Every structure is written in C-alpha cells, then in structure tokens.
Amino acid sequence: MSETTRRPSGRVGSRIPLWPYRALLFAVLAVAWVSGLSFFVLNTWVTVEGDFGPEKHPWQFTFLRVHGGAAFLMMISFGYLLASHVPAGWRTDRLKKSGAGLVASVAFMVLSAYILYYASDLDFRQYLVYAHVAMGFSLPIQLLLHILQGLKRRKRAGLAASAISTAGR
C-alpha cells in the first residue's frame, strides 16, 4: 500500500515502491522486445509448408498479440514516467540528453505503431516497419545507457558528498 509523504519541496505526494515498479517496467519491456523481435523474424524470414503451399508461421500472430498487449502496458508505464520521473529529472538538470532521447524514441514507437496499425500505403508502410524495428531493437540499449549514466553520476555525487562531509571534521 502506498503511503502519503511530504517531500522536501513541501509538496504532498504518493510514494510508489521503486523496485516492484522497476521490475514490472523491465519485465514488460522484455516481453515487448522479445515478442516484437519474434514477430518480425517469423514474418520476414520464416514460412512453413501448409496444405496449399508455403504460408506464414502460425505463431507469428500470437507474438503480435502479445506484443500489442505489452505495448499497452508500456504506454501506461511511459505515462507514469512522463508524469513523475521526467519532470523531476528535468528540474535537476541531470541526464537531459539521454532522457530526451528516450522520450523521443518511445514517442516514435507509439506513433509508428499507431500508423502501422492503420497504414494502407504498402511502400511507406514497409519503410516504417524497418524504422519501428530498428528503434525498438535499440530501446533497451538506450535505457541501459541512461541507467548506467545515472548510476555513474550518483556514485560520483556520493563520493563528492562524502569528501565534503569528511573535510568538515
């Protein structure tokens, strides 16, 4: 259960446990990534012999459904991050470039998924499929780099704070 706390800014807000949320976010990202990549591979390179000749692999549509469900959960998580993590990070002036890159990448993924769902121009659609796949493939890498930069910065700040506190003794 979340508890109401008073933040240093004096603002009252709801504290959400970080580890369960992070674990859920990473699990949903992993499911979206694996299912999207699996659909792309099956749709692009795999055919099976059917009763009437070669046909698409039957699992590709299952992977697409799982991918769509995970994408909805990712959009909910993205909304949470836009309302909480992004404004807080923007005010502290930390990791703005990688954070803005992540926001732009996820926004592109959402927009391109919407267009792919409704696009009928096959030439344009094929280019957008590859752009969506490339961005989706790189998204976990971008997130990992953002996290590692934050940990590195936090570690440096912790070392600087401990040096200041020991210098005052």
ABEGO torsion letter per residue (X at the ends): XBBBBBBAAGBBBBBBBAAAAAAAAAAAAAAAAAAAAAAAAAAAABBBBBAAEBBBBAAAAAAAAAAAAAAAAAAAAAAAAAAAAAAAAAAAGBGAAAAAAAAAAAAAAAAAAAAAAABABAAAAAAAAAAAAAAAAAAAAAAAAAAAAAAAAAAAAAAAAAAAAAAAX
